[in-house]
Amino acid sequence: MNYRFMCSIAACLALGACARPVVASPTAHATVEILVDGVPQPHYAHRGRWYVEALKGREYAIRLHNPYEVRVAVALSVDGLNTIDARETTAQGAHKWVLGPYQTVTISGWQTSQTDARRFEFTTEAQSYGQALGKVTNLGTISAVFFKERAPAIPPDVFVERQDSRERAPRSAPAAQDAGSAAGEASQARKAPEEYAATGMGRRTDHAVTQVWLDLEDAPVETVNIRYEFRPQLVRLGVLRVAPQDNPLQRRERARGFEPGFAPEPPRQH
């Protein structure tokens, strides 16, 4: 059966910025990365789930990688809402993003028209896009379900040769910039420990798309689910552990009124 899906024109035309040549192996897996300022955020494994720290007020993007020799269609939802049309559907019935063999594509926001998108932004539940639509059941989740196309395989060496000259995107500078700002966001998050993360609509950005027809396999080949929360909630869940010096309440609980001995003499001045 043929299915109709969305292909990102912007991603296809800007392969130098978002496509990385990868030689597939039998153990290759699809990957989903959460980017802030172009830098992948750490993934934390906890009780069989993956978690990412949400940085309040910061825009983020989702980078998808297809490790297979055929095209894939990816059903991508944020807070339970399809990133293309904001509908709550099954993965099979959802509109999907199309990635070529071995391609990596970055989805930066909600697709609001044939030519525009609104950037993903970490915010609170009250300010989220899901809250605005009255759909709050699945806030704090990102899910990507990959379906392979039924098509002849493209030899990896042919595709890698075609893409190799287009990939030139150093990322060292953004990483240094993000380290300090991430610490600041974590400090702000600690001041409001009862806030829970969700995704809002950020700035408008150009992102042209077109529709294509694919014949997909019936069952998905891979599913990636990610939970995201502000730092205080990750600590409460046990995903992150806070060092004693970073936990003022625990430090104060260990305080004592007296120590044995006498008052010491002040240091002598030479």
C-alpha positions in Angstrom: 0.0 0.0 0.0 1.2 3.5 -0.8 1.4 6.2 1.9 1.8 9.9 1.7 4.4 11.6 3.9 6.3 14.8 4.3 9.8 15.4 3.0 11.7 18.4 4.3 12.8 20.5 1.3 15.0 22.7 3.6 16.8 19.6 4.9 17.3 18.1 1.5 18.7 21.3 0.1 21.0 21.9 3.1 22.6 18.5 3.3 25.9 20.0 4.2 24.4 21.2 7.5 22.4 18.2 8.5 23.4 15.0 6.6 26.3 12.9 7.8 27.6 10.0 5.6 27.5 6.8 7.6 28.4 3.3 6.5 25.7 0.9 7.8 26.5 -2.2 9.7 24.3 -5.1 10.7 24.1 -3.7 14.2 23.4 -0.1 13.1 20.5 1.7 15.0 18.5 4.7 14.3 19.4 7.6 16.6 17.4 10.5 18.0 19.3 13.4 19.5 18.0 16.5 21.3 20.1 19.6 20.3 20.4 22.9 22.2 22.4 25.5 20.2 23.4 22.6 17.9 24.9 20.6 20.7 23.5 17.1 21.6 22.3 16.9 25.1 23.3 14.0 27.4 20.9 11.0 27.5 20.5 9.4 30.9 19.3 5.8 31.2 17.0 5.1 34.2 14.7 2.2 34.9 14.5 1.2 31.2 13.9 4.7 29.9 15.9 7.5 28.4 15.9 11.0 29.9 17.1 14.4 28.8 17.4 17.5 30.9 15.1 20.3 29.7 16.6 23.8 29.9 13.8 26.2 30.6 13.3 28.9 28.0 15.7 27.4 25.6 14.9 26.4 22.0 15.8 22.9 20.9 15.8 20.7 17.9 15.5 17.0 17.2 18.1 15.3 15.0 17.1 12.0 13.4 19.5 9.6 11.8 18.6 6.8 9.3 21.3 4.1 9.4 19.6 1.9 6.7 20.2 1.4 3.0 16.7 2.4 2.1 14.5 5.4 2.9 12.6 5.6 6.1 9.5 7.4 7.2 9.7 8.7 10.8 6.6 9.4 12.9 7.8 12.1 15.3 5.8 13.3 18.2 6.5 15.8 20.9 4.2 15.8 24.0 2.1 13.2 22.2 1.4 15.6 19.3 2.6 14.9 15.7 5.3 17.5 14.8 3.7 17.9 11.4 0.0 18.4 12.1 -0.3 18.3 16.0 -2.7 15.3 15.8 -2.8 12.5 18.4 -2.7 9.3 16.3 -1.0 5.9 16.1 2.5 5.8 14.7 1.2 3.9 11.7 -1.5 6.5 10.9 0.7 9.5 11.5 2.1 11.9 8.9 5.8 11.2 8.8 9.2 12.7 7.9 11.1 11.1 5.1 14.9 10.5 5.4 17.1 9.1 2.6 19.4 6.2 3.0 22.1 7.0 5.8 20.7 10.6 6.0 20.6 12.7 9.1 18.0 15.5 9.3 17.3 18.1 12.0 13.7 19.0 12.8 13.7 22.3 14.6 10.0 22.9 15.3 6.3 22.4 14.7 5.4 22.5 11.0 2.7 25.2 10.8 2.4 25.5 6.9 3.9 24.2 3.7 6.7 26.8 4.1 7.0 27.6 7.9 7.6 26.1 11.3 7.6 27.3 14.9 10.7 26.3 16.9 10.5 23.8 19.8 11.0 25.5 23.1 11.4 24.1 26.6 8.7 25.7 28.8 6.3 24.8 31.6 3.1 22.8 31.3 1.0 26.0 31.6 2.9 27.7 28.7 3.0 24.6 26.5 1.6 24.1 23.0 -0.2 21.0 24.3 -1.9 23.1 27.0 -3.0 25.6 24.4 -4.6 22.8 22.4 -6.1 21.2 25.5 -4.0 18.0 24.9 -1.9 17.5 28.0 -1.9 13.7 28.5 1.6 13.1 27.1 3.5 16.2 28.1 7.2 15.6 28.6 7.7 13.0 26.0 9.4 12.7 22.6 8.8 9.7 20.4 10.3 8.7 17.0 9.0 5.6 15.2 11.0 4.5 12.1 9.4 2.6 9.2 11.5 1.2 6.4 10.5 1.7 2.7 9.9 -1.4 0.6 12.5 -0.6 -2.0 15.7 -2.0 -3.6 18.8 -1.2 -1.4 21.2 1.5 -2.5 24.8 0.4 -2.2 26.4 2.3 0.8 29.6 3.2 -1.0 27.6 5.0 -3.8 25.6 7.0 -1.3 28.5 7.9 0.9 30.5 9.1 -2.1 27.6 11.4 -3.1 27.3 12.9 0.3 30.9 13.1 1.5 31.8 16.4 0.1 28.8 18.1 1.6 29.4 17.5 5.3 31.6 20.2 6.8 30.0 21.4 10.1 32.4 21.8 13.1 30.6 21.8 16.4 33.4 22.6 19.0 32.5 26.3 19.4 28.8 25.9 20.3 29.8 23.2 22.8 31.9 25.7 24.8 29.2 28.3 24.7 26.5 25.9 25.9 28.3 24.7 29.0 28.0 28.0 30.9 24.5 28.7 29.9 23.4 25.2 30.8 24.6 25.7 34.3 22.7 28.9 34.5 19.5 27.2 33.4 20.0 24.5 36.0 20.4 27.1 38.7 17.1 28.8 37.6 15.3 25.4 37.5 16.3 24.7 41.1 14.4 27.8 42.2 11.1 26.4 41.0 11.3 22.6 41.8 7.5 22.1 41.3 7.5 23.1 37.6 7.3 20.3 35.0 8.8 20.6 31.5 6.8 20.7 28.3 7.3 22.1 24.8 6.0 25.5 23.5 6.0 27.2 20.2 9.0 29.4 19.7 10.1 31.7 16.9 8.9 31.3 13.4 11.4 29.8 10.9 11.5 29.0 7.2 11.0 25.3 6.7 9.5 24.3 3.3 8.1 20.8 2.9 6.6 18.7 0.1 4.7 15.4 0.0 5.9 12.1 -1.4 4.5 8.6 -1.7 6.2 5.7 -0.1 5.4 2.0 0.2 6.3 1.1 3.8 6.8 -2.1 5.7 3.9 -2.9 8.0 5.8 -2.9 11.3 8.3 -0.3 12.5 11.9 -1.2 12.5 12.8 0.9 15.5 11.1 3.1 18.2 12.9 5.6 20.3 11.2 7.2 23.3 12.7 10.0 25.4 11.4 11.6 28.6 12.5 15.2 29.4 12.2 17.1 32.6 13.8 20.1 34.4 16.8 19.3 36.5 15.0 19.3 40.0 12.5 16.7 38.7 15.3 14.5 37.3 16.9 14.6 40.7 13.6 13.7 42.4 13.2 10.8 40.0 16.7 9.5 40.8 17.9 10.1 37.2 20.5 12.6 38.4 22.3 12.6 41.7 23.2 15.9 43.4 26.5 16.2 45.1 26.3 17.2 48.8 27.6 20.7 48.2 24.9 21.2 45.6 22.1 20.3 48.0 21.7 23.1 50.7 18.8 21.3 52.4 20.8 18.1 53.0 23.8 20.1 54.2 21.6 21.9 56.7 20.2 18.6 57.9 23.7 17.4 58.8 24.5 20.6 60.8 25.3 20.3 64.5 25.2 22.8 67.3 28.6 22.1 69.0 31.9 20.6 68.1 34.3 19.2 70.9 37.2 21.4 72.0 37.9 25.0 72.8 37.8 28.1 70.7 40.9 28.3 68.6 43.4 31.1 68.6 43.2 33.3 65.5 46.0 32.8 63.0 49.2 34.7 63.8 50.3 37.4 61.5 53.9 37.4 60.5 
